[in-house]
């Protein structure tokens, strides 16, 4: 997802992970801890990008670059159903030219972004591509994140690797899935790409994460885009570099801060003499900062789960090592962090949740660190997997 790579952060001992997860879980009350319940083997899965849960069908979709497919999982029963081929680019060794990248579903239409500058509609009844357009970016560069407006049947994919980055407004024919390119929205002052867009039905606007503005590392923003394709304003945020963006329960948004800053306000590295100060930020739809949530950072994709009222963060660059962050959206506090795994070139940067059973899906590269519970040798992660964490039922 991120355009600019960040330094590898130091990995603490597993004992620290277990201690910190347990300690933070205690804040949320007994029985609230999210735990790994199983892994779904996906042979060959090493490099991937964004994921999406279609709540209506309880189906999980993952942009799998290693296998050049979209992986489709039954999110009720945590079973890999099939892999959809679409002549996707695959992993080239460079995120900027790889694909597939973004995924979003509306009804039986699956929309996927790819390289170069490619958007396709796939009919989930046949798993065939029924329409395709190009956003017209620079040669070889990908279309990345994408959002869908179900009110006006509009897609907003983002070319994050172009300089300057831009988004495109695309009309979707809901009857046929046909895509029609309408207009381009260029982020002239974005100096480290443009990331996750979302659509807010309450305001009728698109919102998009802009990690860096005017070359100042500490200055990011959230852009507001009308359904006519006008960038209406940019709402500033400091010490965050937002990548992931997720709409919460109170017309607010969790910003997945991709860069961890230190206590002096500079980007943190393991050699930094100052302590790291990882945070996530909640912003309302008007740009006011509602909360700065300390204790987890370095996130990419983030997700709000209405099933348990929590945000989840895929924090691959957390200072203590990669974690799944759990934030209570009501109290706007960190509830828990639990360890995940980075094995470059794959990183634990993708997360999506099924609100019906509160199962949290985190794809992982091949590893022998997070194995399936109860020693189930048939469901391990030695060749890549999707880890499933159980979120609590908080009724």
Buried (B, 14 or more C-beta within 10 A) or exposed (E): BBBEEBEEBEBBEEEEBEEBBEEBBEEBEEEBBBBBBBBBBBEBBBBBBBBBBBBEBBBBBBBBBBBBBBBBBBBBEBEBEEBBBBEBBBBBEEBBBBBBBBBBBBEEBBBBBBBBBBBBBBBBEEBEBBBBBEBBBEEBBBBBBBBBBEEEBBBBBBBBBBEEBBBBBBBBBEEEBBBEBEEBBBBEBBBBBBBBBBBBEEBEBBBBBBBBBEEEBBBBBBBBBBBEBEBEBBBBBBBBBBBBBBBBEEEBBBBBBBBBBBEEEEBBBEEBEEEBBBBBBBBBBEBEBBBBBEBBBBBBBBBBBEBBBBBBBBBBBBBBBBBBBBBBBEEBBBBBBBBBBBBEBBBBBBBBBBBEBBBBBBBBBBBEEBBBEEEEEEBBBEBBBBBBBBBBEBE
